[in-house]
Amino acid sequence: MTGRADGPAVHVRGLHKRYGAKRAVDGLDLQVERGEIVAVLGPNGAGKTTTVETLEGFRRADAGHVRVLGEDPATAGRAWRSRIGVVLQTNDDLAEATVRELVHHFAGFYPAPRDPEDVIDAVGLREKVGTRARQLSGGQRRRLDVALGVVGDPELLFLDEPTTGFDPEARLEFWDLVEGLRDGGTTILLTTHYLDEAERLADRVVVVAQGRVVAEGTPAEIGGRAGRRARVRWTVDGVGHEETTDSPTALVARLAATVGAATGEVPGLQVLRPTLEDVYLSLIGEAATAAGTSTAARRGTGTEEAA
Ligand SMILES: Nc1ncnc2c1ncn2[C@@H]1O[C@H](COP(=O)(O)OP(=O)(O)OP(=O)(O)O)[C@@H](O)[C@H]1O
């Protein structure tokens, strides 16, 4: 196998893709290092699927430099494809086959697959090995999709909204599975609308809006999250108080010495730090405002010209 550890897994500069007049991807840059889990977040229509499908070789870019495992997906051949894993929805044509038959069958497509029985264990389908695909629940079916995506032992795995429709317990188990794949050396590019999923799994988060990256960083630091001010709440005689501060520990110590002096407790005390969701919503809000302003500016110019 060539260069399993060479260069970034994904290197994209200035990716553009239009559908008619719609700029779905508008100058997007993205880098994924080997061994990372990167989560791509963004509102509906931001261009995530278009980007990911371009990286998978299913769509052609209009412009830009795209390298996935060192090759251009638009021209890469079968050997390259066997090094990436794509989790597709289980094809209905295969619904009569059992879990075991499908995982073994797919393993046969790859030059150096994982042991199919290990994969069945890893996705938690041991009890369902003899069950036909059409008889699986939605969450079990998605696990089967993942099994088929990883059985080839990919270097790079694309997971597109993998836990949509999962119950909470299944999501937790799935997250363990993804972390196990990362610990085994698989690079993972994840798209998700679940911010808790990104926070739990991602080494880095990339926020896409209007076809571009508007922010990226670790879940703890993206958008200046680590430096954002904390809100401290407490109550005195049933009346709520709130203060925003850079030094919540000092404020809490002061409250303990004053409000809490008599009982040793500060009633209703809460220290609230910005969540990933707070930061994400403000980032895409800012991006929408900026885009709205520039659209309005363009429209204004157009109107003047027409008048
Ligand atoms: N085949 C297509 N033909 C025309 N327009 C398309 C096509 N695919 C996507 N688009 C448009 O391109 C834009 C980006 O779509 P894309 O599916 O990449 O977004 P997304 O970020 O994946 O959204 P979601 O979170 O809803 O899956 C949208 O405005 C969409 O309507």
The ligand as an SDF file (V2000), in Angstrom:
LIG
                    3D

 31 33  0  0  0  0  0  0  0  0999 V2000
  -27.8680   18.4950   -7.6780 N   0  0  0  0  0  0  0  0  0  0  0  0
  -28.1720   19.7540   -7.3430 C   0  0  0  0  0  0  0  0  0  0  0  0
  -28.7640   20.5820   -8.2110 N   0  0  0  0  0  0  0  0  0  0  0  0
  -29.0510   21.8590   -7.9050 C   0  0  0  0  0  0  0  0  0  0  0  0
  -28.7780   22.4230   -6.6930 N   0  0  0  0  0  0  0  0  0  0  0  0
  -28.1940   21.6430   -5.7780 C   0  0  0  0  0  0  0  0  0  0  0  0
  -27.8630   20.2740   -6.0440 C   0  0  0  0  0  0  0  0  0  0  0  0
  -27.2810   19.7560   -4.9230 N   0  0  0  0  0  0  0  0  0  0  0  0
  -27.2660   20.7580   -4.0200 C   0  0  0  0  0  0  0  0  0  0  0  0
  -27.8000   21.8830   -4.5210 N   0  0  0  0  0  0  0  0  0  0  0  0
  -27.9200   23.1920   -3.8320 C   0  0  0  0  0  0  0  0  0  0  0  0
  -26.6150   23.5510   -3.3910 O   0  0  0  0  0  0  0  0  0  0  0  0
  -26.6560   24.1000   -2.0860 C   0  0  0  0  0  0  0  0  0  0  0  0
  -25.7620   23.2810   -1.1540 C   0  0  0  0  0  0  0  0  0  0  0  0
  -26.3460   21.9950   -0.9890 O   0  0  0  0  0  0  0  0  0  0  0  0
  -25.6740   20.8290   -0.1140 P   0  0  0  0  0  0  0  0  0  0  0  0
  -26.5490   19.6240   -0.2570 O   0  0  0  0  0  0  0  0  0  0  0  0
  -24.2600   20.6980   -0.4840 O   0  0  0  0  0  0  0  0  0  0  0  0
  -25.8070   21.4550    1.3520 O   0  0  0  0  0  0  0  0  0  0  0  0
  -25.6610   20.7550    2.7850 P   0  0  0  0  0  0  0  0  0  0  0  0
  -24.7990   21.6700    3.5710 O   0  0  0  0  0  0  0  0  0  0  0  0
  -25.2110   19.3610    2.6300 O   0  0  0  0  0  0  0  0  0  0  0  0
  -27.1410   20.7980    3.3480 O   0  0  0  0  0  0  0  0  0  0  0  0
  -27.9300   19.7830    4.3630 P   0  0  0  0  0  0  0  0  0  0  0  0
  -27.4390   20.1190    5.7370 O   0  0  0  0  0  0  0  0  0  0  0  0
  -29.3610   20.1990    4.1500 O   0  0  0  0  0  0  0  0  0  0  0  0
  -27.6350   18.3780    3.9260 O   0  0  0  0  0  0  0  0  0  0  0  0
  -28.1160   24.1260   -1.6870 C   0  0  0  0  0  0  0  0  0  0  0  0
  -28.6310   25.4170   -1.9420 O   0  0  0  0  0  0  0  0  0  0  0  0
  -28.7530   23.0970   -2.5830 C   0  0  0  0  0  0  0  0  0  0  0  0
  -30.0960   23.4230   -2.8360 O   0  0  0  0  0  0  0  0  0  0  0  0
  1  2  1  0
  2  3  1  0
  2  7  2  0
  3  4  2  0
  4  5  1  0
  5  6  2  0
  6  7  1  0
  6 10  1  0
  7  8  1  0
  8  9  2  0
  9 10  1  0
 10 11  1  0
 11 12  1  0
 11 30  1  0
 12 13  1  0
 13 14  1  0
 13 28  1  0
 14 15  1  0
 15 16  1  0
 16 17  2  0
 16 18  1  0
 16 19  1  0
 19 20  1  0
 20 21  2  0
 20 22  1  0
 20 23  1  0
 23 24  1  0
 24 25  2  0
 24 26  1  0
 24 27  1  0
 28 29  1  0
 28 30  1  0
 30 31  1  0
M  END
$$$$
